[in-house]
Amino acid sequence: MSDRILIVDDEVEIADLIETYLQSENYTVSKFYSAKEALDCIQTTEFDLAVLDIMMPRLDGIQVLQALRAKNIATPVLLLTA
């Protein structure tokens, strides 16, 4: 089984590009364009890595990271920023 990677970015083109590259390396990717949807998924799915955009509307990447850590989820996180 391949590693599971979470991508959260409100920029569709960026999220799609990251997904394409990771899938070409045989990673299993779950992609979301909103932090709320990603947080809902994290309730039921474990990930080996999360790639989070810092600047998103409503909930930003830092807030998603804080929510993960508040739930004692220690998944490694990469933060993307312009």
HTML snippet that shows the backbone in 3Dmol.js (N, CA, C, O; Angstrom):
<script src="https://3Dmol.org/build/3Dmol-min.js"></script>
<div id="view" style="width:600px;height:400px;position:relative"></div>
<script>
const pdb = `
ATOM      1  N   MET A   1       0.845  -1.172   0.000  1.00  0.00           N
ATOM      2  CA  MET A   1       0.000   0.000   0.000  1.00  0.00           C
ATOM      3  C   MET A   1       0.893   1.238   0.000  1.00  0.00           C
ATOM      4  O   MET A   1       1.942   1.251   0.645  1.00  0.00           O
ATOM      5  N   SER A   2       0.477   2.278  -0.723  1.00  0.00           N
ATOM      6  CA  SER A   2       1.280   3.493  -0.803  1.00  0.00           C
ATOM      7  C   SER A   2       0.943   4.434   0.356  1.00  0.00           C
ATOM      8  O   SER A   2      -0.095   4.311   1.006  1.00  0.00           O
ATOM      9  N   ASP A   3       1.845   5.361   0.585  1.00  0.00           N
ATOM     10  CA  ASP A   3       1.615   6.365   1.622  1.00  0.00           C
ATOM     11  C   ASP A   3       0.433   7.246   1.239  1.00  0.00           C
ATOM     12  O   ASP A   3       0.207   7.540   0.066  1.00  0.00           O
ATOM     13  N   ARG A   4      -0.319   7.663   2.269  1.00  0.00           N
ATOM     14  CA  ARG A   4      -1.482   8.526   2.059  1.00  0.00           C
ATOM     15  C   ARG A   4      -1.085   9.968   2.338  1.00  0.00           C
ATOM     16  O   ARG A   4      -0.546  10.278   3.400  1.00  0.00           O
ATOM     17  N   ILE A   5      -1.356  10.846   1.379  1.00  0.00           N
ATOM     18  CA  ILE A   5      -1.007  12.259   1.510  1.00  0.00           C
ATOM     19  C   ILE A   5      -2.260  13.108   1.373  1.00  0.00           C
ATOM     20  O   ILE A   5      -3.069  12.913   0.466  1.00  0.00           O
ATOM     21  N   LEU A   6      -2.399  14.048   2.287  1.00  0.00           N
ATOM     22  CA  LEU A   6      -3.501  15.001   2.278  1.00  0.00           C
ATOM     23  C   LEU A   6      -3.004  16.300   1.668  1.00  0.00           C
ATOM     24  O   LEU A   6      -1.963  16.824   2.063  1.00  0.00           O
ATOM     25  N   ILE A   7      -3.752  16.817   0.705  1.00  0.00           N
ATOM     26  CA  ILE A   7      -3.456  18.125   0.105  1.00  0.00           C
ATOM     27  C   ILE A   7      -4.641  19.034   0.383  1.00  0.00           C
ATOM     28  O   ILE A   7      -5.788  18.665   0.127  1.00  0.00           O
ATOM     29  N   VAL A   8      -4.360  20.238   0.913  1.00  0.00           N
ATOM     30  CA  VAL A   8      -5.410  21.216   1.161  1.00  0.00           C
ATOM     31  C   VAL A   8      -4.937  22.552   0.594  1.00  0.00           C
ATOM     32  O   VAL A   8      -3.998  23.160   1.106  1.00  0.00           O
ATOM     33  N   ASP A   9      -5.601  22.997  -0.469  1.00  0.00           N
ATOM     34  CA  ASP A   9      -5.252  24.271  -1.103  1.00  0.00           C
ATOM     35  C   ASP A   9      -6.476  24.796  -1.826  1.00  0.00           C
ATOM     36  O   ASP A   9      -7.117  24.058  -2.575  1.00  0.00           O
ATOM     37  N   ASP A  10      -6.811  26.063  -1.612  1.00  0.00           N
ATOM     38  CA  ASP A  10      -7.977  26.638  -2.264  1.00  0.00           C
ATOM     39  C   ASP A  10      -7.708  27.008  -3.720  1.00  0.00           C
ATOM     40  O   ASP A  10      -8.645  27.287  -4.468  1.00  0.00           O
ATOM     41  N   GLU A  11      -6.447  27.013  -4.130  1.00  0.00           N
ATOM     42  CA  GLU A  11      -6.097  27.259  -5.532  1.00  0.00           C
ATOM     43  C   GLU A  11      -6.170  25.923  -6.278  1.00  0.00           C
ATOM     44  O   GLU A  11      -5.304  25.063  -6.121  1.00  0.00           O
ATOM     45  N   VAL A  12      -7.201  25.769  -7.077  1.00  0.00           N
ATOM     46  CA  VAL A  12      -7.480  24.499  -7.747  1.00  0.00           C
ATOM     47  C   VAL A  12      -6.291  24.039  -8.583  1.00  0.00           C
ATOM     48  O   VAL A  12      -5.915  22.868  -8.532  1.00  0.00           O
ATOM     49  N   GLU A  13      -5.700  24.945  -9.347  1.00  0.00           N
ATOM     50  CA  GLU A  13      -4.598  24.561 -10.237  1.00  0.00           C
ATOM     51  C   GLU A  13      -3.399  24.035  -9.446  1.00  0.00           C
ATOM     52  O   GLU A  13      -2.767  23.059  -9.852  1.00  0.00           O
ATOM     53  N   ILE A  14      -3.090  24.671  -8.335  1.00  0.00           N
ATOM     54  CA  ILE A  14      -1.950  24.245  -7.519  1.00  0.00           C
ATOM     55  C   ILE A  14      -2.231  22.878  -6.894  1.00  0.00           C
ATOM     56  O   ILE A  14      -1.391  21.980  -6.942  1.00  0.00           O
ATOM     57  N   ALA A  15      -3.412  22.732  -6.310  1.00  0.00           N
ATOM     58  CA  ALA A  15      -3.770  21.452  -5.685  1.00  0.00           C
ATOM     59  C   ALA A  15      -3.765  20.325  -6.713  1.00  0.00           C
ATOM     60  O   ALA A  15      -3.283  19.227  -6.434  1.00  0.00           O
ATOM     61  N   ASP A  16      -4.298  20.596  -7.897  1.00  0.00           N
ATOM     62  CA  ASP A  16      -4.335  19.579  -8.944  1.00  0.00           C
ATOM     63  C   ASP A  16      -2.926  19.203  -9.405  1.00  0.00           C
ATOM     64  O   ASP A  16      -2.650  18.028  -9.649  1.00  0.00           O
ATOM     65  N   LEU A  17      -2.045  20.179  -9.524  1.00  0.00           N
ATOM     66  CA  LEU A  17      -0.676  19.920  -9.952  1.00  0.00           C
ATOM     67  C   LEU A  17       0.075  19.067  -8.925  1.00  0.00           C
ATOM     68  O   LEU A  17       0.757  18.107  -9.285  1.00  0.00           O
ATOM     69  N   ILE A  18      -0.055  19.423  -7.656  1.00  0.00           N
ATOM     70  CA  ILE A  18       0.587  18.640  -6.597  1.00  0.00           C
ATOM     71  C   ILE A  18       0.049  17.212  -6.612  1.00  0.00           C
ATOM     72  O   ILE A  18       0.814  16.254  -6.501  1.00  0.00           O
ATOM     73  N   GLU A  19      -1.250  17.074  -6.747  1.00  0.00           N
ATOM     74  CA  GLU A  19      -1.857  15.742  -6.806  1.00  0.00           C
ATOM     75  C   GLU A  19      -1.288  14.924  -7.961  1.00  0.00           C
ATOM     76  O   GLU A  19      -0.941  13.756  -7.783  1.00  0.00           O
ATOM     77  N   THR A  20      -1.192  15.523  -9.130  1.00  0.00           N
ATOM     78  CA  THR A  20      -0.674  14.823 -10.308  1.00  0.00           C
ATOM     79  C   THR A  20       0.747  14.313 -10.079  1.00  0.00           C
ATOM     80  O   THR A  20       1.057  13.158 -10.371  1.00  0.00           O
ATOM     81  N   TYR A  21       1.602  15.186  -9.556  1.00  0.00           N
ATOM     82  CA  TYR A  21       2.991  14.774  -9.305  1.00  0.00           C
ATOM     83  C   TYR A  21       3.070  13.664  -8.260  1.00  0.00           C
ATOM     84  O   TYR A  21       3.821  12.705  -8.439  1.00  0.00           O
ATOM     85  N   LEU A  22       2.322  13.776  -7.191  1.00  0.00           N
ATOM     86  CA  LEU A  22       2.379  12.755  -6.143  1.00  0.00           C
ATOM     87  C   LEU A  22       1.810  11.422  -6.624  1.00  0.00           C
ATOM     88  O   LEU A  22       2.361  10.365  -6.316  1.00  0.00           O
ATOM     89  N   GLN A  23       0.733  11.464  -7.361  1.00  0.00           N
ATOM     90  CA  GLN A  23       0.162  10.223  -7.891  1.00  0.00           C
ATOM     91  C   GLN A  23       1.106   9.559  -8.878  1.00  0.00           C
ATOM     92  O   GLN A  23       1.148   8.331  -8.963  1.00  0.00           O
ATOM     93  N   SER A  24       1.868  10.357  -9.630  1.00  0.00           N
ATOM     94  CA  SER A  24       2.823   9.765 -10.574  1.00  0.00           C
ATOM     95  C   SER A  24       3.949   9.039  -9.843  1.00  0.00           C
ATOM     96  O   SER A  24       4.642   8.210 -10.433  1.00  0.00           O
ATOM     97  N   GLU A  25       4.131   9.350  -8.553  1.00  0.00           N
ATOM     98  CA  GLU A  25       5.114   8.658  -7.714  1.00  0.00           C
ATOM     99  C   GLU A  25       4.451   7.582  -6.851  1.00  0.00           C
ATOM    100  O   GLU A  25       5.049   7.078  -5.900  1.00  0.00           O
ATOM    101  N   ASN A  26       3.209   7.239  -7.195  1.00  0.00           N
ATOM    102  CA  ASN A  26       2.433   6.163  -6.566  1.00  0.00           C
ATOM    103  C   ASN A  26       1.990   6.448  -5.138  1.00  0.00           C
ATOM    104  O   ASN A  26       1.814   5.520  -4.349  1.00  0.00           O
ATOM    105  N   TYR A  27       1.807   7.719  -4.799  1.00  0.00           N
ATOM    106  CA  TYR A  27       1.208   8.062  -3.512  1.00  0.00           C
ATOM    107  C   TYR A  27      -0.304   8.065  -3.662  1.00  0.00           C
ATOM    108  O   TYR A  27      -0.834   8.360  -4.733  1.00  0.00           O
ATOM    109  N   THR A  28      -0.988   7.736  -2.582  1.00  0.00           N
ATOM    110  CA  THR A  28      -2.437   7.848  -2.535  1.00  0.00           C
ATOM    111  C   THR A  28      -2.755   9.246  -2.025  1.00  0.00           C
ATOM    112  O   THR A  28      -2.322   9.622  -0.936  1.00  0.00           O
ATOM    113  N   VAL A  29      -3.503  10.015  -2.797  1.00  0.00           N
ATOM    114  CA  VAL A  29      -3.725  11.423  -2.487  1.00  0.00           C
ATOM    115  C   VAL A  29      -5.201  11.684  -2.214  1.00  0.00           C
ATOM    116  O   VAL A  29      -6.077  11.227  -2.948  1.00  0.00           O
ATOM    117  N   SER A  30      -5.456  12.431  -1.136  1.00  0.00           N
ATOM    118  CA  SER A  30      -6.784  12.982  -0.866  1.00  0.00           C
ATOM    119  C   SER A  30      -6.634  14.493  -0.958  1.00  0.00           C
ATOM    120  O   SER A  30      -5.827  15.094  -0.250  1.00  0.00           O
ATOM    121  N   LYS A  31      -7.418  15.096  -1.837  1.00  0.00           N
ATOM    122  CA  LYS A  31      -7.269  16.525  -2.124  1.00  0.00           C
ATOM    123  C   LYS A  31      -8.546  17.271  -1.760  1.00  0.00           C
ATOM    124  O   LYS A  31      -9.654  16.824  -2.056  1.00  0.00           O
ATOM    125  N   PHE A  32      -8.364  18.416  -1.114  1.00  0.00           N
ATOM    126  CA  PHE A  32      -9.494  19.250  -0.736  1.00  0.00           C
ATOM    127  C   PHE A  32      -9.179  20.696  -1.050  1.00  0.00           C
ATOM    128  O   PHE A  32      -8.037  21.139  -0.933  1.00  0.00           O
ATOM    129  N   TYR A  33     -10.212  21.429  -1.452  1.00  0.00           N
ATOM    130  CA  TYR A  33     -10.050  22.844  -1.769  1.00  0.00           C
ATOM    131  C   TYR A  33     -10.474  23.740  -0.605  1.00  0.00           C
ATOM    132  O   TYR A  33     -10.384  24.965  -0.690  1.00  0.00           O
ATOM    133  N   SER A  34     -10.938  23.119   0.482  1.00  0.00           N
ATOM    134  CA  SER A  34     -11.291  23.897   1.672  1.00  0.00           C
ATOM    135  C   SER A  34     -10.813  23.172   2.927  1.00  0.00           C
ATOM    136  O   SER A  34     -10.800  21.943   2.986  1.00  0.00           O
ATOM    137  N   ALA A  35     -10.429  23.942   3.908  1.00  0.00           N
ATOM    138  CA  ALA A  35      -9.936  23.380   5.160  1.00  0.00           C
ATOM    139  C   ALA A  35     -11.036  22.624   5.897  1.00  0.00           C
ATOM    140  O   ALA A  35     -10.764  21.602   6.526  1.00  0.00           O
ATOM    141  N   LYS A  36     -12.254  23.102   5.829  1.00  0.00           N
ATOM    142  CA  LYS A  36     -13.371  22.451   6.526  1.00  0.00           C
ATOM    143  C   LYS A  36     -13.554  21.022   6.031  1.00  0.00           C
ATOM    144  O   LYS A  36     -13.706  20.101   6.833  1.00  0.00           O
ATOM    145  N   GLU A  37     -13.542  20.834   4.723  1.00  0.00           N
ATOM    146  CA  GLU A  37     -13.692  19.490   4.160  1.00  0.00           C
ATOM    147  C   GLU A  37     -12.532  18.587   4.589  1.00  0.00           C
ATOM    148  O   GLU A  37     -12.733  17.414   4.904  1.00  0.00           O
ATOM    149  N   ALA A  38     -11.336  19.137   4.597  1.00  0.00           N
ATOM    150  CA  ALA A  38     -10.164  18.354   5.004  1.00  0.00           C
ATOM    151  C   ALA A  38     -10.270  17.940   6.463  1.00  0.00           C
ATOM    152  O   ALA A  38      -9.966  16.797   6.801  1.00  0.00           O
ATOM    153  N   LEU A  39     -10.692  18.841   7.324  1.00  0.00           N
ATOM    154  CA  LEU A  39     -10.825  18.516   8.744  1.00  0.00           C
ATOM    155  C   LEU A  39     -11.875  17.433   8.965  1.00  0.00           C
ATOM    156  O   LEU A  39     -11.715  16.582   9.840  1.00  0.00           O
ATOM    157  N   ASP A  40     -12.939  17.459   8.182  1.00  0.00           N
ATOM    158  CA  ASP A  40     -13.953  16.403   8.272  1.00  0.00           C
ATOM    159  C   ASP A  40     -13.347  15.055   7.889  1.00  0.00           C
ATOM    160  O   ASP A  40     -13.621  14.045   8.537  1.00  0.00           O
ATOM    161  N   CYS A  41     -12.525  15.036   6.839  1.00  0.00           N
ATOM    162  CA  CYS A  41     -11.896  13.792   6.375  1.00  0.00           C
ATOM    163  C   CYS A  41     -10.910  13.257   7.405  1.00  0.00           C
ATOM    164  O   CYS A  41     -10.816  12.047   7.609  1.00  0.00           O
ATOM    165  N   ILE A  42     -10.185  14.144   8.046  1.00  0.00           N
ATOM    166  CA  ILE A  42      -9.167  13.740   9.018  1.00  0.00           C
ATOM    167  C   ILE A  42      -9.786  12.993  10.195  1.00  0.00           C
ATOM    168  O   ILE A  42      -9.097  12.235  10.877  1.00  0.00           O
ATOM    169  N   GLN A  43     -11.078  13.200  10.439  1.00  0.00           N
ATOM    170  CA  GLN A  43     -11.762  12.502  11.527  1.00  0.00           C
ATOM    171  C   GLN A  43     -11.787  10.991  11.307  1.00  0.00           C
ATOM    172  O   GLN A  43     -11.827  10.221  12.266  1.00  0.00           O
ATOM    173  N   THR A  44     -11.762  10.570  10.039  1.00  0.00           N
ATOM    174  CA  THR A  44     -11.932   9.152   9.737  1.00  0.00           C
ATOM    175  C   THR A  44     -10.767   8.520   8.978  1.00  0.00           C
ATOM    176  O   THR A  44     -10.744   7.305   8.781  1.00  0.00           O
ATOM    177  N   THR A  45      -9.802   9.331   8.551  1.00  0.00           N
ATOM    178  CA  THR A  45      -8.711   8.825   7.720  1.00  0.00           C
ATOM    179  C   THR A  45      -7.363   9.260   8.297  1.00  0.00           C
ATOM    180  O   THR A  45      -7.192  10.416   8.685  1.00  0.00           O
ATOM    181  N   GLU A  46      -6.417   8.338   8.350  1.00  0.00           N
ATOM    182  CA  GLU A  46      -5.057   8.671   8.781  1.00  0.00           C
ATOM    183  C   GLU A  46      -4.202   8.977   7.568  1.00  0.00           C
ATOM    184  O   GLU A  46      -4.343   8.344   6.521  1.00  0.00           O
ATOM    185  N   PHE A  47      -3.318   9.946   7.711  1.00  0.00           N
ATOM    186  CA  PHE A  47      -2.427  10.335   6.625  1.00  0.00           C
ATOM    187  C   PHE A  47      -0.981  10.247   7.082  1.00  0.00           C
ATOM    188  O   PHE A  47      -0.676  10.389   8.267  1.00  0.00           O
ATOM    189  N   ASP A  48      -0.098  10.012   6.122  1.00  0.00           N
ATOM    190  CA  ASP A  48       1.335   9.961   6.395  1.00  0.00           C
ATOM    191  C   ASP A  48       1.975  11.340   6.252  1.00  0.00           C
ATOM    192  O   ASP A  48       3.060  11.584   6.780  1.00  0.00           O
ATOM    193  N   LEU A  49       1.303  12.238   5.539  1.00  0.00           N
ATOM    194  CA  LEU A  49       1.792  13.596   5.327  1.00  0.00           C
ATOM    195  C   LEU A  49       0.618  14.484   4.963  1.00  0.00           C
ATOM    196  O   LEU A  49      -0.311  14.051   4.281  1.00  0.00           O
ATOM    197  N   ALA A  50       0.661  15.739   5.423  1.00  0.00           N
ATOM    198  CA  ALA A  50      -0.328  16.738   5.026  1.00  0.00           C
ATOM    199  C   ALA A  50       0.408  17.910   4.394  1.00  0.00           C
ATOM    200  O   ALA A  50       1.400  18.403   4.931  1.00  0.00           O
ATOM    201  N   VAL A  51      -0.095  18.347   3.243  1.00  0.00           N
ATOM    202  CA  VAL A  51       0.434  19.527   2.557  1.00  0.00           C
ATOM    203  C   VAL A  51      -0.660  20.585   2.630  1.00  0.00           C
ATOM    204  O   VAL A  51      -1.724  20.437   2.029  1.00  0.00           O
ATOM    205  N   LEU A  52      -0.381  21.669   3.383  1.00  0.00           N
ATOM    206  CA  LEU A  52      -1.395  22.673   3.662  1.00  0.00           C
ATOM    207  C   LEU A  52      -0.988  24.034   3.115  1.00  0.00           C
ATOM    208  O   LEU A  52       0.144  24.477   3.310  1.00  0.00           O
ATOM    209  N   ASP A  53      -1.911  24.689   2.433  1.00  0.00           N
ATOM    210  CA  ASP A  53      -1.716  26.074   2.012  1.00  0.00           C
ATOM    211  C   ASP A  53      -1.923  26.954   3.241  1.00  0.00           C
ATOM    212  O   ASP A  53      -2.875  26.752   3.995  1.00  0.00           O
ATOM    213  N   ILE A  54      -1.059  27.908   3.442  1.00  0.00           N
ATOM    214  CA  ILE A  54      -1.206  28.796   4.599  1.00  0.00           C
ATOM    215  C   ILE A  54      -2.360  29.773   4.387  1.00  0.00           C
ATOM    216  O   ILE A  54      -3.176  29.971   5.287  1.00  0.00           O
ATOM    217  N   MET A  55      -2.434  30.385   3.208  1.00  0.00           N
ATOM    218  CA  MET A  55      -3.424  31.439   2.975  1.00  0.00           C
ATOM    219  C   MET A  55      -4.660  30.882   2.272  1.00  0.00           C
ATOM    220  O   MET A  55      -4.696  30.749   1.048  1.00  0.00           O
ATOM    221  N   MET A  56      -5.674  30.560   3.085  1.00  0.00           N
ATOM    222  CA  MET A  56      -6.955  30.103   2.558  1.00  0.00           C
ATOM    223  C   MET A  56      -8.050  30.905   3.255  1.00  0.00           C
ATOM    224  O   MET A  56      -7.856  31.372   4.377  1.00  0.00           O
ATOM    225  N   PRO A  57      -9.198  31.067   2.597  1.00  0.00           N
ATOM    226  CA  PRO A  57     -10.305  31.773   3.248  1.00  0.00           C
ATOM    227  C   PRO A  57     -10.892  30.957   4.400  1.00  0.00           C
ATOM    228  O   PRO A  57     -10.745  29.735   4.441  1.00  0.00           O
ATOM    229  N   ARG A  58     -11.537  31.619   5.306  1.00  0.00           N
ATOM    230  CA  ARG A  58     -12.172  31.029   6.489  1.00  0.00           C
ATOM    231  C   ARG A  58     -11.138  30.406   7.419  1.00  0.00           C
ATOM    232  O   ARG A  58     -10.684  31.068   8.353  1.00  0.00           O
ATOM    233  N   LEU A  59     -10.759  29.165   7.194  1.00  0.00           N
ATOM    234  CA  LEU A  59      -9.706  28.508   7.983  1.00  0.00           C
ATOM    235  C   LEU A  59      -8.432  28.469   7.158  1.00  0.00           C
ATOM    236  O   LEU A  59      -8.451  28.022   6.011  1.00  0.00           O
ATOM    237  N   ASP A  60      -7.323  28.932   7.729  1.00  0.00           N
ATOM    238  CA  ASP A  60      -6.063  28.875   6.989  1.00  0.00           C
ATOM    239  C   ASP A  60      -5.258  27.644   7.401  1.00  0.00           C
ATOM    240  O   ASP A  60      -5.661  26.897   8.293  1.00  0.00           O
ATOM    241  N   GLY A  61      -4.128  27.443   6.750  1.00  0.00           N
ATOM    242  CA  GLY A  61      -3.310  26.267   6.998  1.00  0.00           C
ATOM    243  C   GLY A  61      -2.800  26.173   8.429  1.00  0.00           C
ATOM    244  O   GLY A  61      -2.690  25.078   8.982  1.00  0.00           O
ATOM    245  N   ILE A  62      -2.491  27.311   9.026  1.00  0.00           N
ATOM    246  CA  ILE A  62      -2.033  27.320  10.420  1.00  0.00           C
ATOM    247  C   ILE A  62      -3.150  26.833  11.341  1.00  0.00           C
ATOM    248  O   ILE A  62      -2.898  26.073  12.276  1.00  0.00           O
ATOM    249  N   GLN A  63      -4.366  27.264  11.084  1.00  0.00           N
ATOM    250  CA  GLN A  63      -5.497  26.827  11.905  1.00  0.00           C
ATOM    251  C   GLN A  63      -5.770  25.331  11.723  1.00  0.00           C
ATOM    252  O   GLN A  63      -6.145  24.646  12.674  1.00  0.00           O
ATOM    253  N   VAL A  64      -5.581  24.831  10.504  1.00  0.00           N
ATOM    254  CA  VAL A  64      -5.735  23.391  10.274  1.00  0.00           C
ATOM    255  C   VAL A  64      -4.671  22.637  11.067  1.00  0.00           C
ATOM    256  O   VAL A  64      -4.971  21.636  11.718  1.00  0.00           O
ATOM    257  N   LEU A  65      -3.435  23.114  11.014  1.00  0.00           N
ATOM    258  CA  LEU A  65      -2.359  22.492  11.776  1.00  0.00           C
ATOM    259  C   LEU A  65      -2.664  22.509  13.272  1.00  0.00           C
ATOM    260  O   LEU A  65      -2.461  21.505  13.955  1.00  0.00           O
ATOM    261  N   GLN A  66      -3.142  23.624  13.778  1.00  0.00           N
ATOM    262  CA  GLN A  66      -3.506  23.715  15.193  1.00  0.00           C
ATOM    263  C   GLN A  66      -4.611  22.727  15.540  1.00  0.00           C
ATOM    264  O   GLN A  66      -4.581  22.115  16.608  1.00  0.00           O
ATOM    265  N   ALA A  67      -5.586  22.566  14.650  1.00  0.00           N
ATOM    266  CA  ALA A  67      -6.677  21.607  14.887  1.00  0.00           C
ATOM    267  C   ALA A  67      -6.138  20.180  14.920  1.00  0.00           C
ATOM    268  O   ALA A  67      -6.558  19.370  15.748  1.00  0.00           O
ATOM    269  N   LEU A  68      -5.204  19.875  14.016  1.00  0.00           N
ATOM    270  CA  LEU A  68      -4.595  18.536  14.019  1.00  0.00           C
ATOM    271  C   LEU A  68      -3.893  18.265  15.343  1.00  0.00           C
ATOM    272  O   LEU A  68      -4.093  17.219  15.962  1.00  0.00           O
ATOM    273  N   ARG A  69      -3.079  19.208  15.767  1.00  0.00           N
ATOM    274  CA  ARG A  69      -2.309  19.009  16.989  1.00  0.00           C
ATOM    275  C   ARG A  69      -3.218  18.983  18.226  1.00  0.00           C
ATOM    276  O   ARG A  69      -2.925  18.271  19.186  1.00  0.00           O
ATOM    277  N   ALA A  70      -4.298  19.737  18.213  1.00  0.00           N
ATOM    278  CA  ALA A  70      -5.247  19.727  19.332  1.00  0.00           C
ATOM    279  C   ALA A  70      -5.909  18.356  19.474  1.00  0.00           C
ATOM    280  O   ALA A  70      -6.316  17.966  20.569  1.00  0.00           O
ATOM    281  N   LYS A  71      -6.013  17.626  18.357  1.00  0.00           N
ATOM    282  CA  LYS A  71      -6.590  16.273  18.385  1.00  0.00           C
ATOM    283  C   LYS A  71      -5.502  15.218  18.553  1.00  0.00           C
ATOM    284  O   LYS A  71      -5.758  14.025  18.387  1.00  0.00           O
ATOM    285  N   ASN A  72      -4.286  15.659  18.883  1.00  0.00           N
ATOM    286  CA  ASN A  72      -3.136  14.767  19.055  1.00  0.00           C
ATOM    287  C   ASN A  72      -2.805  13.977  17.795  1.00  0.00           C
ATOM    288  O   ASN A  72      -2.336  12.841  17.872  1.00  0.00           O
ATOM    289  N   ILE A  73      -3.048  14.577  16.646  1.00  0.00           N
ATOM    290  CA  ILE A  73      -2.669  13.979  15.372  1.00  0.00           C
ATOM    291  C   ILE A  73      -1.280  14.511  15.035  1.00  0.00           C
ATOM    292  O   ILE A  73      -1.096  15.709  14.823  1.00  0.00           O
ATOM    293  N   ALA A  74      -0.313  13.609  14.988  1.00  0.00           N
ATOM    294  CA  ALA A  74       1.098  14.003  14.808  1.00  0.00           C
ATOM    295  C   ALA A  74       1.580  13.852  13.378  1.00  0.00           C
ATOM    296  O   ALA A  74       2.785  13.753  13.147  1.00  0.00           O
ATOM    297  N   THR A  75       0.677  13.833  12.418  1.00  0.00           N
ATOM    298  CA  THR A  75       1.044  13.717  11.011  1.00  0.00           C
ATOM    299  C   THR A  75       2.027  14.831  10.636  1.00  0.00           C
ATOM    300  O   THR A  75       1.796  15.993  10.970  1.00  0.00           O
ATOM    301  N   PRO A  76       3.114  14.492   9.950  1.00  0.00           N
ATOM    302  CA  PRO A  76       4.018  15.553   9.474  1.00  0.00           C
ATOM    303  C   PRO A  76       3.274  16.480   8.513  1.00  0.00           C
ATOM    304  O   PRO A  76       2.393  16.054   7.767  1.00  0.00           O
ATOM    305  N   VAL A  77       3.653  17.759   8.552  1.00  0.00           N
ATOM    306  CA  VAL A  77       2.956  18.779   7.753  1.00  0.00           C
ATOM    307  C   VAL A  77       3.965  19.617   6.989  1.00  0.00           C
ATOM    308  O   VAL A  77       4.979  20.050   7.537  1.00  0.00           O
ATOM    309  N   LEU A  78       3.669  19.842   5.705  1.00  0.00           N
ATOM    310  CA  LEU A  78       4.387  20.828   4.909  1.00  0.00           C
ATOM    311  C   LEU A  78       3.439  21.997   4.685  1.00  0.00           C
ATOM    312  O   LEU A  78       2.295  21.799   4.277  1.00  0.00           O
ATOM    313  N   LEU A  79       3.904  23.212   4.947  1.00  0.00           N
ATOM    314  CA  LEU A  79       3.082  24.397   4.736  1.00  0.00           C
ATOM    315  C   LEU A  79       3.533  25.098   3.459  1.00  0.00           C
ATOM    316  O   LEU A  79       4.721  25.352   3.260  1.00  0.00           O
ATOM    317  N   LEU A  80       2.567  25.406   2.601  1.00  0.00           N
ATOM    318  CA  LEU A  80       2.838  26.126   1.365  1.00  0.00           C
ATOM    319  C   LEU A  80       2.480  27.590   1.545  1.00  0.00           C
ATOM    320  O   LEU A  80       1.494  27.919   2.203  1.00  0.00           O
ATOM    321  N   THR A  81       3.279  28.464   0.961  1.00  0.00           N
ATOM    322  CA  THR A  81       2.985  29.879   1.014  1.00  0.00           C
ATOM    323  C   THR A  81       3.482  30.548  -0.254  1.00  0.00           C
ATOM    324  O   THR A  81       4.439  30.095  -0.883  1.00  0.00           O
ATOM    325  N   ALA A  82       2.825  31.619  -0.611  1.00  0.00           N
ATOM    326  CA  ALA A  82       3.263  32.398  -1.786  1.00  0.00           C
ATOM    327  C   ALA A  82       4.519  33.136  -1.415  1.00  0.00           C
ATOM    328  O   ALA A  82       5.076  33.860  -2.241  1.00  0.00           O
TER     329      ALA A  82
END
`;
const viewer = $3Dmol.createViewer("view");
viewer.addModel(pdb, "pdb");
viewer.setStyle({}, {cartoon: {color: "spectrum"}});
viewer.zoomTo();
viewer.render();
</script>
